[in-house]
Amino acid sequence: QLPLSIFPATRMTREQFPILDTITDGTANHAFFVEDVENDPGIDPMTREFMRASQIAAGVSVNLKRGDNWLGALALNWNSPVEMPDDFRQLIQAIIPH
C-alpha cells in the first residue's frame, strides 16, 4: 500500500474556504448538496473559484462525527451539474451515522 503522504495535498484556511462553515455546521452529522456550483446561491465566490479549478460542478459532502470528535468526511463530486432527486438524497441521508 502507498502511504497517503506521497499524494499531493492542498491546505486551505477557513478564511480561504468559507463554505466550510456551512458544511461543518453544528455538531450533528448531515449532508450538504450542491447540484450546480455555478448557480447555487449558497456557494461563495472563493469556493466557486476553487471548485472550478478542481473541475467540480456538483457535489455532496457528508460530515462524519462521533459526538464532538471528527472522524472525517465523505465527498462525492461530479464534473458537470447533476439533478439530485429525493430518492438519492434519502439514500445519502440513510448512510449518515446518527
Backbone bond lengths (Angstrom), bond angles and torsions (degrees), N, CA, C in turn:
res aa  C-N    CA-C-N  psi(-1)  N-CA   C-N-CA  omega(-1)  CA-C   N-CA-C  phi
1 Q - - - 1.440 - - 1.518 109.56 -
2 L 1.314 114.75 145.44 1.455 120.13 177.80 1.524 110.23 -88.64
3 P 1.335 117.54 135.97 1.470 118.49 176.53 1.529 110.27 -70.74
4 L 1.325 117.37 143.56 1.458 121.41 -179.32 1.520 112.27 -60.17
5 S 1.328 117.23 -24.16 1.466 120.85 -177.29 1.534 112.98 -64.29
6 I 1.326 118.74 -16.10 1.463 119.36 179.62 1.525 112.55 -81.50
7 F 1.341 117.21 -14.53 1.450 120.95 -178.41 1.524 110.36 -85.68
8 P 1.339 116.54 147.50 1.468 118.20 179.36 1.524 110.50 -64.09
9 A 1.311 115.77 149.39 1.462 121.11 -178.92 1.524 109.62 -129.01
10 T 1.296 115.22 147.35 1.455 121.47 173.64 1.517 107.17 -120.13
11 R 1.295 115.89 125.03 1.460 120.26 178.74 1.522 108.23 -114.12
12 M 1.321 115.02 130.32 1.452 120.65 -179.69 1.515 108.99 -132.40
13 T 1.322 116.16 146.73 1.458 121.00 175.73 1.528 109.16 -83.90
14 R 1.323 116.52 166.16 1.468 120.35 177.01 1.521 110.71 -61.09
15 E 1.334 116.47 -33.70 1.463 120.01 178.97 1.529 111.32 -66.08
16 Q 1.322 117.32 -31.89 1.464 121.51 179.30 1.524 112.21 -82.55
17 F 1.313 117.99 -16.60 1.459 122.59 -174.95 1.534 108.74 -137.99
18 P 1.348 117.18 66.91 1.465 121.11 -173.22 1.525 115.70 -59.24
19 I 1.311 118.19 -22.94 1.467 120.41 -179.12 1.534 111.14 -62.10
20 L 1.336 117.35 -19.05 1.470 120.06 178.77 1.524 111.68 -56.90
21 D 1.339 116.73 -34.71 1.460 118.98 179.20 1.526 111.17 -63.22
22 T 1.317 117.44 -33.65 1.466 121.27 177.55 1.520 110.50 -76.25
23 I 1.328 115.66 -45.41 1.462 120.25 -177.68 1.523 111.41 -63.85
24 T 1.325 116.80 -38.96 1.466 120.94 -175.71 1.521 112.60 -99.03
25 D 1.310 117.49 19.47 1.460 123.42 -177.62 1.524 111.73 -55.89
26 G 1.320 116.04 127.83 1.466 121.23 173.51 1.516 113.66 73.04
27 T 1.302 114.95 -172.45 1.464 121.00 -177.93 1.519 112.90 -101.50
28 A 1.330 116.43 -15.01 1.463 119.39 -176.45 1.522 111.14 -82.00
29 N 1.303 116.21 151.38 1.457 121.37 172.18 1.522 108.28 -71.00
30 H 1.305 116.83 136.07 1.453 120.67 177.07 1.516 109.75 -156.35
31 A 1.322 115.42 166.42 1.466 121.53 178.99 1.524 109.27 -107.97
32 F 1.321 115.40 146.20 1.454 123.35 177.62 1.526 106.76 -121.36
33 F 1.324 116.91 118.13 1.466 122.89 -174.13 1.534 110.86 -107.99
34 V 1.326 116.46 133.33 1.466 122.05 174.15 1.527 107.31 -132.39
35 E 1.321 116.25 111.66 1.473 120.74 -179.25 1.522 112.76 -82.98
36 D 1.336 117.13 -28.97 1.459 121.27 -177.00 1.526 108.75 -151.12
37 V 1.311 116.17 100.88 1.462 122.23 -177.13 1.525 112.01 -54.55
38 E 1.314 117.30 -41.44 1.467 121.21 -175.58 1.519 112.74 -66.18
39 N 1.325 118.16 -27.61 1.465 121.16 -173.90 1.516 114.70 -117.49
40 D 1.309 118.23 5.15 1.455 120.86 179.76 1.532 109.41 -83.45
41 P 1.342 118.04 118.19 1.460 119.98 -178.03 1.531 113.88 -67.14
42 G 1.324 117.08 -14.78 1.463 120.69 179.07 1.517 113.73 -83.01
43 I 1.319 117.29 -5.18 1.465 120.88 -179.06 1.524 108.64 -95.95
44 D 1.327 116.34 119.77 1.460 120.86 179.93 1.536 110.15 -75.94
45 P 1.339 117.81 161.29 1.473 121.05 -176.38 1.529 114.68 -57.89
46 M 1.329 118.46 -39.35 1.475 120.28 179.63 1.529 111.34 -64.70
47 T 1.323 115.24 -44.00 1.460 119.85 179.56 1.521 110.22 -66.22
48 R 1.324 116.44 -41.52 1.464 120.23 178.93 1.536 110.14 -59.03
49 E 1.321 117.52 -43.77 1.466 121.29 179.89 1.528 111.11 -65.57
50 F 1.347 117.01 -41.39 1.463 120.68 177.27 1.526 110.46 -61.46
51 M 1.343 116.15 -43.68 1.462 119.98 -178.53 1.530 111.05 -67.64
52 R 1.321 117.10 -37.83 1.474 119.57 174.39 1.527 110.39 -59.42
53 A 1.326 115.77 -48.78 1.468 120.15 -178.97 1.524 111.52 -61.61
54 S 1.331 116.25 -30.05 1.465 121.61 179.36 1.526 112.24 -89.72
55 Q 1.321 116.21 2.09 1.464 123.19 -179.13 1.529 112.09 59.11
56 I 1.334 115.15 40.15 1.462 121.43 176.58 1.527 107.82 -106.24
57 A 1.318 116.84 118.05 1.467 121.66 -179.75 1.523 112.41 -106.42
58 A 1.334 116.85 -16.65 1.458 122.39 178.78 1.521 107.84 -157.19
59 G 1.327 116.35 156.84 1.454 117.24 179.65 1.509 113.85 -173.32
60 V 1.322 113.22 167.58 1.457 123.13 175.04 1.514 106.47 -131.04
61 S 1.312 116.26 134.56 1.462 121.32 174.80 1.523 107.28 -123.66
62 V 1.328 116.29 134.22 1.462 121.58 -179.12 1.524 108.58 -124.40
63 N 1.336 115.85 121.59 1.468 120.65 174.59 1.519 109.39 -70.74
64 L 1.305 116.35 140.65 1.459 121.01 174.82 1.529 107.80 -126.36
65 K 1.328 115.09 99.70 1.459 121.21 -178.46 1.514 109.78 -127.55
66 R 1.299 115.41 152.04 1.462 121.86 171.31 1.519 105.44 -124.60
67 G 1.317 115.96 107.07 1.464 119.80 -173.37 1.524 108.97 63.95
68 D 1.328 116.57 -125.66 1.467 121.24 178.38 1.525 112.04 -94.20
69 N 1.331 117.77 2.63 1.466 121.35 -176.11 1.520 111.57 -96.54
70 W 1.331 115.78 126.87 1.457 120.92 175.59 1.519 109.23 -76.51
71 L 1.322 116.36 128.38 1.457 121.81 173.61 1.521 109.36 -97.41
72 G 1.324 116.51 -30.81 1.458 121.15 -179.16 1.513 110.75 153.72
73 A 1.306 114.79 -160.26 1.464 121.07 178.58 1.524 108.00 -147.81
74 L 1.308 113.79 151.71 1.459 121.14 175.53 1.519 106.42 -111.78
75 A 1.320 117.11 129.56 1.467 120.36 178.16 1.526 109.27 -127.61
76 L 1.316 114.96 131.94 1.461 122.43 173.55 1.518 105.77 -118.51
77 N 1.326 117.51 124.65 1.458 121.00 -177.17 1.520 111.42 -126.85
78 W 1.335 115.45 149.30 1.456 122.94 176.78 1.522 108.77 -124.46
79 N 1.329 117.03 152.28 1.465 120.32 179.53 1.526 112.49 -94.15
80 S 1.325 116.78 8.23 1.460 121.62 172.95 1.532 107.10 -146.01
81 P 1.346 117.53 155.68 1.464 119.34 178.37 1.528 111.06 -58.00
82 V 1.320 116.01 146.10 1.465 121.17 178.83 1.522 109.94 -136.41
83 E 1.311 115.19 151.38 1.459 120.59 172.06 1.522 107.09 -89.61
84 M 1.313 115.80 132.51 1.462 120.98 179.52 1.524 108.38 -112.41
85 P 1.341 116.87 92.22 1.461 120.32 -177.37 1.527 111.96 -65.41
86 D 1.325 114.34 165.29 1.467 120.51 -177.46 1.522 112.77 -55.35
87 D 1.347 118.18 -39.61 1.466 118.75 -178.26 1.529 111.59 -65.46
88 F 1.332 117.82 -34.81 1.464 121.15 175.83 1.529 109.83 -66.40
89 R 1.321 116.24 -45.67 1.464 120.48 179.93 1.533 110.93 -62.58
90 Q 1.319 116.73 -39.20 1.462 120.61 177.84 1.525 111.16 -65.24
91 L 1.333 116.67 -38.66 1.464 120.33 177.06 1.531 110.58 -61.87
92 I 1.315 116.85 -46.67 1.482 120.43 178.17 1.529 109.96 -61.22
93 Q 1.324 117.09 -45.35 1.475 120.29 179.82 1.533 110.93 -61.21
94 A 1.331 117.02 -33.40 1.468 121.43 -177.35 1.538 112.46 -69.06
95 I 1.323 117.68 -26.04 1.453 119.15 -178.44 1.531 113.38 -88.75
96 I 1.332 115.81 -5.89 1.472 119.90 -179.56 1.516 109.41 -74.91
97 P 1.335 117.16 126.87 1.479 119.40 176.83 1.532 110.23 -64.08
98 H 1.320 116.67 137.45 1.459 120.95 178.92 1.508 110.56 -116.62
